[in-house]
């Protein structure tokens, strides 16, 4: 038995132990996970919590040899503890069953094939106004129905994962000639204005988590390079690295809090082949503070300045990709062929740019979320928004009201030394053995 098979056997013999406690904290549900440690284990757990739309308020990560223990304080989207026993049981079963998951490494290229239910299309290229409108128009003309999609833009780059079905069969498109036509026409759309940067249009058989796949596509497209630093420090994440004893590199991140932030950071570290040994997360309305003790999978800290700068750039990009600074619009309507094409065309004709979008359909209903700005990246005028709502349907398109902004500058709520991982771990991981 080789080392890899032996490691798999150990994991099967020692599945994760999950303890969920609603009495340990006054304002959150506490989830503790003890497990055999392997590269990607932390990401698996965080991914389950993220997929359940749980908000991670605090987290403590620690590992010792081949074992690790994570403690998460989580709440639901309304800020409450998780009381539903069915939901709690589901969380426990998901984490425990995910013990055997294989976390595929970051692929150097994006590659081709449909599933049984739908055809998955991955796009990458230069962002520009009207891009999603043009893509959806091509798909409609080719008799494809968009059932789910997610589109991100960052630093002049755009990436999308789109699931489509055949209009007539409502299943995946398998005809190789038709797939070739779809790829060629979409590639023509995405390639426009791409300049020296390559544009990609592919069909993917990857079973990688969709949001993780978007991070991988944008990372592969090098969206982290040449980020403009002109914005104020209060609007940008702060990422610092420091090497300490025991061959650890400490990564400290401070940014505005938002949903799925921890997932985005852990996902990026994992795909860059870094292992989190210890860490702490603390999120507040004003800012989120994350601190991780990491090494490369080869056991070494981050030594060179070039590597340190690259890690900083990549983590900043991971934090910013979903931090859309646009107006949030929610569409709820009966699903039909060409709906996405019609909606995005209306946006384009009214000079709106889509900076991020989440498209979903369920039981004949379309529920889409768009983050939009004007073509210059500035906020959209209210009269334009109301005009668009009149065209699409006031009851169908709604403006998501933002919560009150907390008038505080980043840095005022940083956790004290005693509550950070640095203070918590110094007395443990660096004490004499």
Secondary structure, 3 states (H helix, E strand, C coil): CCHHHHHHHHHHHCCCEEEEECCCCCCCEEEEEEEECCCCHHHHHHHHHHHCCCEEEEEEEEEECCEEEEEEEEECCCCCCCCCHHHHHHHHHHHHHHHHCCCCCCCCCCCCCCCCCCEEEEEEEECCCCHHHHHHHHHHHCCEEEEEEEEEEECCEEEEEEEEEECCCCCCCCCHHHHHHHHHHHHHHHHCCCCCCCCEEEECCCCCCHHHHHHHHHHHCCCCCCCCCCCCHHHCCEEEEEEEHHHEEEEEEEECCCCCHHHHHHHHHHHCCEEEEEEEEEECCCCEEEEEEEEECCCCCCCCHHHHHHHHHHHHHHHHCCCCCCEEEEEEEECCCCHHHHHHHHHHHCCEEEEEEEEEEECCEEEEEEEEEECCCCCCCHHHHHHHHHHHCCCCEEECCCCCCCCCCCCCCCCCHHHCHHHHHHHHHCCCC
